[in-house]
Amino acid sequence: MKMKSIVLQYLFASYLGLLTACSGGDVNVAISGPDISANWLPWTDEAITAYGVNTGHGQIIVNDIAYTTSHAMVTVNGRSGTVSDLRRGQVISVSGDVHGGIFSGTADRIDYSAMLIGPVESLDSSNNQLAVMGQTVITGPGTVFAAGINPASYAGLSIGTNAEISGFSRADGAILATRIDPIVGDTEQQLIGEVEDLDLANLLFTVNRLTVDYSGALVIDLPGGAPSNGMTVKMIGDLAGGRFVVETLTTAPTLASVTGRRAQTAGLVTRIQSTRDFTVNHFAIATNSGTAYFNGDQGDLALNAELVIDGHVASDGTITADWITFGRLVTAFR
């Protein structure tokens, strides 16, 4: 065990050295959300689906694993894209393989979907928060403000402009922004959120006080064919008369995959039934007597705890955690 630990430390040090060489010395891979390092890698290649912030400068790095992307299929907000469309600070999903014993992998597919695309409705400069389509968005020192926001900070935001938000949901529904991009020209609005106050008679529900009208939806692709309270969905449409009138209503990005496949997700605990049954983002997590903890222990599991889960997919789609790493929140998010 001691020798294995030494080898892992050497490999990780070598990996950081490679990052330094490739990024001109910038090896700060913490953007917003979990600031963690992977604690375990298989000693043989293994198929993986990983969800987290892209922390790479000119490459794709998710949960401290750097992926080669030469043959990866890419989607951006549901449309075909390229690797060059992906940006630092975006929360993405990567499917592929992780290579045995080293912090690298090969991506077969990369998907990015913004949490929120819509007009900025209000700004709360005292708390570095903004409201977009009725959703509270929290920014901090780690939020990436894209080119076109001038200055490249919260101060560069303005009411009425369209913005694309990537980030993680909190238990209260607010979004911790990892990246904000300005949107030029007309665009469809988009929102990923949890269904509340479902009104089946009128085909309405709410997401954090925003009324969603799906009565005229052209595409509904959901389990059972209809939304249900507590379901996390992706909505595309337009604001009209204070309502979000959706044209497309689908399931949110998922890690559900082949039973037994390795899965990672970074984010915040948004639901907790017990320390053996909770949710990170909208992914169901289970633990057992074999789950190992790093930078914390089972007693630290709580709403909005910041985690990286590394485990395997169970037959019901739940991720059974082999390893749980506790991160630390950016100061402004505390």
DATA-V389529 format. One record per pair of residues at least 4 apart in sequence whose ideal C-beta (glycine too) atoms are under 7 Angstrom apart, sorted by the first residue. I is the first residue (numbers start at 1). J is the second residue. If there is no record, write none. Layout:
# DATA-V389529
I;J
I;J
This chain:
# DATA-V389529
1;5
2;6
3;7
4;8
5;9
6;10
7;11
8;12
9;13
10;14
11;15
11;101
11;102
11;103
12;16
12;103
13;17
14;18
15;19
15;102
15;103
16;20
16;27
17;21
18;22
19;23
19;27
20;25
20;27
23;27
23;57
26;57
29;55
29;61
29;64
30;35
30;142
31;53
31;55
31;88
31;89
31;142
31;144
31;178
32;53
32;140
32;142
32;143
32;167
32;176
32;177
32;178
32;330
33;53
33;168
33;176
33;178
33;266
33;267
33;306
34;266
34;306
34;307
34;308
34;327
35;327
35;328
36;308
36;325
36;327
37;64
38;63
38;64
38;65
38;103
39;294
39;323
39;325
40;310
40;323
41;98
41;101
41;103
42;46
42;98
42;100
43;100
43;101
44;100
45;97
45;99
45;100
46;97
46;98
46;262
47;97
47;261
47;262
48;96
48;97
48;98
48;105
48;262
48;264
49;93
49;95
49;255
49;257
49;261
49;263
50;62
50;63
50;65
50;94
50;264
51;93
51;255
51;264
51;265
51;266
52;62
52;63
52;91
52;264
52;265
52;266
53;89
53;91
53;178
53;266
54;60
54;61
54;62
54;86
54;88
54;89
54;90
54;92
55;61
55;88
56;60
56;61
56;66
56;88
57;88
59;66
60;67
60;69
60;86
60;94
60;107
60;110
61;65
61;66
62;92
62;94
63;264
63;266
63;308
64;103
65;98
65;103
65;104
65;105
66;103
66;104
67;94
67;96
67;105
67;106
67;107
68;106
68;107
69;83
69;107
69;110
72;83
72;107
72;108
72;109
72;110
73;108
73;109
74;81
74;82
74;83
74;85
74;86
74;110
75;79
75;80
75;81
75;111
76;81
76;85
76;112
77;112
77;113
77;114
77;190
78;113
81;85
86;90
86;92
86;110
86;112
87;146
87;179
88;144
89;144
89;166
89;178
89;179
90;112
90;166
90;179
91;166
91;167
91;168
91;178
92;110
92;111
92;112
93;111
93;253
94;107
94;110
95;108
95;109
96;105
96;106
96;107
96;108
97;105
97;106
98;105
99;104
99;105
111;253
113;192
113;234
113;253
114;164
114;165
114;166
114;190
115;165
115;166
115;167
115;175
115;192
116;132
116;133
116;135
116;165
116;175
116;190
116;191
117;164
117;183
117;187
117;189
117;190
118;132
118;133
118;162
118;189
118;239
119;132
119;160
119;161
119;162
120;130
120;132
120;157
120;158
120;159
120;160
120;161
120;163
121;131
121;132
121;159
122;130
122;131
122;159
123;130
123;157
123;159
124;129
124;130
125;154
128;139
128;140
128;154
128;332
129;136
129;137
129;138
130;137
130;157
131;135
131;136
132;137
132;163
132;165
133;189
133;191
133;210
133;239
133;244
134;208
134;209
134;210
135;175
135;208
135;210
136;174
137;165
137;175
137;177
138;174
138;175
138;176
138;177
138;333
139;143
139;154
139;177
140;330
140;332
140;333
141;330
141;332
142;330
143;177
143;178
143;179
143;180
144;178
144;179
145;149
145;152
145;153
145;156
145;180
146;179
146;180
146;181
146;182
148;182
149;156
149;157
149;180
149;182
150;156
151;155
151;156
152;156
161;182
162;183
162;187
163;180
163;181
163;182
163;183
164;181
164;183
165;175
165;177
165;180
166;178
166;179
167;175
167;176
167;177
167;178
168;176
168;267
168;268
168;281
169;173
169;175
169;268
169;270
169;281
170;174
170;176
170;268
170;270
170;304
171;270
171;303
171;304
173;193
173;208
176;333
183;187
188;236
188;237
188;238
189;237
189;238
189;239
189;244
190;235
190;236
191;207
191;235
191;244
192;232
192;234
192;252
193;207
193;208
193;232
194;207
194;230
194;232
195;205
195;227
195;228
195;229
195;230
195;231
195;233
196;205
196;206
196;207
196;229
197;205
197;206
198;205
198;227
198;228
198;229
199;204
199;205
203;213
203;214
203;215
204;211
204;212
204;213
205;212
205;227
206;210
206;211
206;212
207;212
210;244
211;243
211;244
212;235
212;244
212;246
213;243
213;244
213;245
213;246
214;246
214;249
216;245
217;246
217;247
217;248
217;249
218;247
218;248
219;248
219;249
219;250
220;225
220;249
221;250
221;251
222;226
222;227
222;233
222;249
222;250
222;251
227;231
227;233
227;249
232;252
232;282
233;249
233;250
233;251
233;252
234;250
234;251
234;252
235;244
235;246
235;249
236;246
236;247
236;248
237;244
237;245
237;246
237;247
238;245
239;244
240;245
252;282
255;263
255;265
255;283
255;319
256;313
256;317
257;261
257;263
257;313
258;313
259;313
259;314
259;315
260;312
260;313
261;312
261;313
262;312
263;311
263;312
263;313
263;319
264;308
264;309
264;310
265;280
265;281
265;283
265;309
265;319
266;308
267;280
267;281
268;280
268;304
268;305
268;306
269;278
269;279
269;280
269;301
269;302
269;303
269;304
269;305
269;307
270;279
270;281
271;278
271;279
272;278
272;301
272;302
272;303
273;277
273;278
275;287
275;298
275;301
276;286
276;287
277;286
278;285
278;301
279;283
279;284
279;285
280;285
280;307
280;309
283;319
284;317
284;318
284;319
285;309
285;318
285;319
285;321
286;314
286;318
286;320
286;321
287;291
287;321
288;320
291;321
291;322
291;324
292;322
292;323
293;297
293;298
293;324
294;323
294;325
294;326
295;325
295;326
296;300
296;326
300;305
300;326
301;305
305;326
306;326
306;327
306;328
306;329
307;324
307;325
307;326
307;327
308;325
308;327
309;319
309;321
309;324
310;322
310;323
311;319
311;320
311;321
311;322
312;320
312;322
313;317
313;319
314;318
314;320
329;333
329;334
